[in-house]
Amino acid sequence: MSKTAVADDRGRIVIPYEIREELGDRYRVVKLRDRIELIPLEDDPVEGLRAAVGGAFEGRSVEEIKREAREAAREDAVDDETQ
């Protein structure tokens, strides 16, 4: 589906009803070199992340994922300091 939208004097663009019905009301606005993209956001961002990465986080809690990410960041920081 392709539609044309024009920003109003306050910079607002209306997303057509049919698209909002299918994809929802929340979007991440991403500026690329030559365009912008609207990426629909899940109501539950963790579920959206799980959907995006497949089974990579299967069976692991959000707390476990956060702890592992912090540990990896800490290790990277220490490695950077020792080089």
DORO-45241 format. One record per residue: y, z, x of N, C-alpha, C in turn. Coordinates in pm, 1 decimal. Atoms other than C-alpha are relative to their C-alpha. Last residue first. Example, Ala and Ser with C-alpha at 12.3 -4.5 7.8 and 13.67 -1.06 7.14 Angstrom:
2
+----------+----------+----------+----------+----------+----------+----------+----------+----------+
|      nyy |      nzz |      nxx |     cayy |     cazz |     caxx |      cyy |      czz |      cxx |
+----------+----------+----------+----------+----------+----------+----------+----------+----------+
|   -119.0 |     -6.0 |    -82.0 |   -106.0 |    714.0 |   1367.0 |    109.0 |     73.0 |    -77.0 |
|   -119.0 |      0.0 |     89.0 |   -450.0 |    780.0 |   1230.0 |    120.0 |      0.0 |     90.0 |
+----------+----------+----------+----------+----------+----------+----------+----------+----------+
***
This chain:
83
+----------+----------+----------+----------+----------+----------+----------+----------+----------+
|      nyy |      nzz |      nxx |     cayy |     cazz |     caxx |      cyy |      czz |      cxx |
+----------+----------+----------+----------+----------+----------+----------+----------+----------+
|     -0.2 |    131.5 |    -66.9 |   -210.1 |   2535.7 |   4438.6 |    130.5 |    -27.6 |     67.9 |
|     70.7 |     -7.0 |   -128.8 |   -257.0 |   2903.5 |   4358.1 |     -2.5 |   -133.3 |     73.5 |
|    -69.7 |    -89.6 |    -92.1 |     10.9 |   2913.6 |   4088.2 |    -66.0 |      2.0 |    138.0 |
|   -124.3 |     66.5 |    -39.9 |   -130.4 |   2608.8 |   3905.5 |     73.9 |     83.5 |    103.3 |
|     35.1 |    111.4 |    -88.5 |   -479.9 |   2765.0 |   3902.1 |    125.2 |    -70.1 |     51.5 |
|     39.2 |    -60.2 |   -128.1 |   -337.6 |   3087.1 |   3756.8 |    -33.9 |   -109.2 |     99.6 |
|   -121.7 |    -52.5 |    -61.4 |   -158.7 |   2892.2 |   3481.3 |    -30.7 |     60.5 |    136.6 |
|    -78.7 |    114.2 |    -49.1 |   -471.9 |   2690.5 |   3404.7 |    125.8 |     47.7 |     71.1 |
|     69.5 |     52.2 |   -118.4 |   -677.5 |   3011.6 |   3380.3 |     76.2 |   -117.8 |     59.7 |
|    -20.9 |    -98.2 |   -106.3 |   -421.1 |   3164.1 |   3140.6 |    -64.9 |    -49.1 |    130.4 |
|   -139.5 |     15.3 |    -43.8 |   -420.3 |   2847.9 |   2926.8 |     29.3 |     94.6 |    115.8 |
|     -9.1 |    126.0 |    -73.8 |   -802.5 |   2852.3 |   2911.1 |    141.6 |    -21.0 |     52.9 |
|     69.0 |    -17.9 |   -128.1 |   -803.3 |   3220.9 |   2814.4 |      9.8 |   -126.5 |     84.6 |
|    -84.1 |    -85.5 |    -85.3 |   -540.4 |   3161.1 |   2545.9 |    -62.4 |     18.8 |    136.8 |
|   -115.6 |     80.8 |    -40.5 |   -737.9 |   2866.7 |   2402.2 |     91.6 |     80.5 |     91.6 |
|     43.9 |     95.0 |   -101.9 |  -1060.0 |   3072.7 |   2400.9 |    116.2 |    -85.6 |     50.7 |
|     30.5 |    -76.5 |   -121.6 |   -888.4 |   3357.6 |   2216.5 |    -40.2 |    -94.3 |    113.2 |
|   -125.7 |    -44.5 |    -61.5 |   -732.9 |   3118.9 |   1961.7 |    -26.1 |     71.5 |    131.9 |
|    -65.1 |    120.3 |    -52.7 |  -1068.0 |   2949.2 |   1890.6 |    129.9 |     37.6 |     69.6 |
|     74.6 |     42.2 |   -119.2 |  -1241.6 |   3284.4 |   1852.8 |     66.9 |   -119.8 |     66.3 |
|    -27.2 |    -96.6 |   -107.2 |   -970.4 |   3410.1 |   1615.7 |    -73.2 |    -37.8 |    128.8 |
|   -132.4 |     30.9 |    -53.2 |   -992.7 |   3091.7 |   1406.3 |     32.2 |     94.1 |    115.9 |
|   -113.9 |    -48.1 |     77.4 |  -1363.9 |   3157.0 |   1362.7 |    130.9 |    -43.1 |     66.6 |
|    -84.9 |    -90.5 |    -77.2 |  -1637.3 |   2945.7 |   1513.7 |    120.6 |     37.6 |    -82.9 |
|     56.7 |   -133.4 |    -10.1 |  -1928.3 |   2790.2 |   1321.6 |     83.3 |     99.7 |     78.6 |
|     97.5 |    -39.9 |    101.1 |  -1822.4 |   2433.1 |   1386.8 |    -53.0 |    140.5 |     26.6 |
|    -22.5 |   -141.4 |     25.1 |  -1519.3 |   2407.7 |   1612.6 |    -99.7 |     56.8 |   -101.1 |
|    -31.3 |    -70.7 |   -124.6 |  -1606.2 |   2073.3 |   1773.8 |     18.2 |    149.2 |    -19.9 |
|     76.3 |   -123.4 |    -13.7 |  -1777.9 |   1953.1 |   1456.0 |     32.2 |     81.5 |    123.3 |
|    141.4 |      3.3 |     34.4 |  -1519.6 |   1691.1 |   1366.6 |    -64.5 |    135.6 |     17.0 |
|     82.0 |     -7.8 |   -121.9 |  -1193.0 |   1711.9 |   1553.8 |   -149.1 |      2.9 |    -29.6 |
|    -44.0 |     92.6 |   -104.2 |   -958.9 |   1590.6 |   1278.6 |    -92.8 |     -0.8 |    120.7 |
|     29.2 |    136.6 |     42.7 |  -1145.3 |   1756.8 |    990.8 |     34.1 |    -99.4 |    109.7 |
|    145.7 |     16.7 |     -1.8 |  -1144.6 |   2091.1 |   1172.5 |    -39.0 |   -142.4 |    -39.0 |
|     40.4 |      9.3 |   -139.6 |   -773.9 |   2053.7 |   1236.8 |   -150.1 |    -21.3 |     10.1 |
|    -44.6 |    130.6 |    -47.7 |   -707.0 |   1981.6 |    870.7 |    -39.9 |    -22.0 |    144.4 |
|     95.7 |     96.4 |     53.8 |   -919.3 |   2282.8 |    775.0 |     38.1 |   -141.8 |     42.5 |
|    122.5 |    -16.9 |    -78.1 |   -707.9 |   2493.3 |   1009.2 |   -106.2 |    -97.5 |    -49.4 |
|     -6.5 |     71.5 |   -126.3 |   -390.1 |   2351.0 |    856.7 |   -124.2 |     14.2 |     85.3 |
|     50.8 |    -96.0 |    -96.8 |   -488.4 |   2463.2 |    504.3 |     -3.6 |    -70.1 |    135.5 |
|    -50.2 |   -128.3 |     48.6 |   -274.0 |   2266.6 |    259.3 |    -42.4 |    111.8 |     94.5 |
|     90.1 |    -70.6 |     89.6 |   -354.5 |   1965.2 |    474.8 |     67.9 |    127.1 |    -49.5 |
|     49.1 |   -129.3 |    -46.8 |    -67.4 |   1773.7 |    626.7 |    -90.5 |     60.7 |   -105.9 |
|     22.5 |   -101.9 |    101.7 |    -10.0 |   1402.9 |    565.9 |    -57.2 |    127.0 |     61.9 |
|    140.6 |    -36.5 |     -2.3 |    117.5 |   1214.7 |    870.7 |    -20.8 |    110.8 |   -102.1 |
|     18.7 |   -121.1 |     78.6 |    446.8 |   1033.3 |    824.9 |   -149.3 |     27.8 |     -3.7 |
|    118.0 |     -5.6 |     85.6 |    512.1 |    783.1 |   1099.9 |      0.2 |    132.4 |    -73.8 |
|     43.0 |   -135.6 |     34.0 |    835.5 |    685.8 |   1267.4 |   -125.4 |    -11.6 |    -85.3 |
|     14.3 |    -27.4 |    143.2 |    905.1 |    361.1 |   1448.4 |    -22.9 |    149.2 |    -21.7 |
|    -63.6 |    102.9 |     82.5 |    971.6 |    188.5 |   1781.6 |     -9.3 |     24.3 |   -150.2 |
|   -100.9 |     79.2 |    -69.5 |    904.2 |    452.8 |   2046.4 |     75.9 |    -93.6 |    -93.5 |
|     61.1 |     79.0 |   -106.0 |    729.9 |    693.8 |   1814.9 |    108.2 |    -85.9 |     62.3 |
|    -82.9 |    108.4 |    -52.7 |    894.0 |    964.4 |   1609.2 |    -74.8 |    -65.3 |    114.8 |
|     23.3 |     27.6 |   -141.1 |    639.6 |   1170.1 |   1415.5 |     85.7 |   -118.6 |     41.8 |
|    -77.0 |    119.3 |    -35.0 |    729.5 |   1330.4 |   1082.7 |    -12.8 |    -18.2 |    150.9 |
|    -59.2 |    -15.1 |   -132.9 |    455.6 |   1572.5 |    976.1 |     71.4 |   -131.0 |     27.8 |
|     24.0 |    100.7 |   -103.6 |    397.7 |   1548.8 |    603.8 |     60.6 |     44.9 |    132.4 |
|    -41.1 |    -48.4 |   -132.4 |    368.2 |   1783.5 |    305.1 |    -41.4 |   -101.9 |    106.7 |
|   -145.1 |    -13.1 |    -10.7 |    367.4 |   1661.1 |    -57.0 |     49.2 |     43.0 |    137.6 |
|    -63.5 |   -131.3 |      4.3 |     13.4 |   1533.9 |   -101.0 |    149.3 |     -5.1 |     24.7 |
|     -4.1 |    -63.0 |   -131.6 |   -184.3 |   1227.1 |      4.9 |     68.3 |    135.6 |      4.2 |
|    118.5 |     22.7 |    -83.7 |   -304.2 |   1064.4 |   -318.7 |     -0.2 |     87.5 |    125.1 |
|    119.3 |    -38.6 |     75.7 |    -53.1 |   1200.8 |   -568.0 |   -125.8 |    -11.0 |     85.8 |
|      3.9 |   -147.0 |      3.8 |    225.1 |   1180.7 |   -310.0 |   -122.5 |     49.7 |    -75.2 |
|     37.3 |    -44.0 |   -134.9 |    142.0 |    812.4 |   -248.8 |     -9.4 |    152.6 |      3.6 |
|    140.5 |     37.0 |    -21.5 |    142.9 |    726.7 |   -619.9 |    -49.3 |     49.9 |    135.9 |
|     90.7 |    -88.1 |     71.9 |    468.0 |    921.5 |   -672.4 |   -146.5 |    -30.2 |     31.3 |
|     41.7 |     38.5 |    134.8 |    661.8 |    723.5 |   -413.8 |   -108.7 |     91.8 |    -56.9 |
|    135.0 |     55.8 |    -14.6 |    795.7 |    918.0 |   -113.9 |    -49.4 |    -31.9 |   -140.6 |
|     94.5 |    -39.0 |    103.2 |   1169.4 |    962.6 |   -162.6 |   -133.3 |    -68.9 |     26.6 |
|     79.4 |    114.1 |     44.6 |   1376.4 |    939.9 |    155.0 |    -99.7 |     51.7 |   -102.2 |
|    124.9 |    -23.9 |     72.1 |   1651.7 |   1188.7 |    229.6 |    -65.0 |   -131.4 |    -40.9 |
|    115.3 |     27.9 |    -84.5 |   1911.6 |   1125.4 |    499.5 |   -134.3 |     18.8 |    -67.6 |
|     37.7 |   -124.9 |    -67.5 |   2200.6 |   1295.2 |    315.2 |   -124.8 |    -18.4 |     86.5 |
|   -108.7 |    -40.7 |    -88.8 |   2367.1 |    964.3 |    220.6 |    -27.3 |    132.0 |     72.2 |
|   -127.1 |    -19.8 |     69.7 |   2035.3 |    839.2 |     82.4 |    104.3 |     51.1 |     99.1 |
|    -53.5 |   -136.3 |    -10.2 |   1758.7 |    698.3 |    299.0 |    130.9 |      8.0 |    -76.7 |
|   -132.8 |     -2.5 |    -61.3 |   1604.8 |    374.1 |    172.0 |     47.8 |    144.6 |      2.0 |
|    -76.8 |   -119.3 |     34.8 |   1237.2 |    327.9 |     96.7 |    131.4 |     -5.2 |     76.2 |
|   -125.2 |    -11.5 |    -73.6 |   1034.8 |      9.0 |     85.0 |     72.5 |    123.8 |    -48.9 |
|   -118.7 |    -15.9 |     83.9 |    673.6 |     24.8 |    -26.8 |    120.9 |      4.7 |     91.4 |
|   -125.0 |      6.7 |    -74.9 |    344.2 |    -83.4 |    126.7 |    116.0 |      7.2 |    -98.4 |
|   -116.9 |      0.0 |     84.4 |      0.0 |      0.0 |      0.0 |    123.4 |      0.0 |     89.1 |
+----------+----------+----------+----------+----------+----------+----------+----------+----------+
***
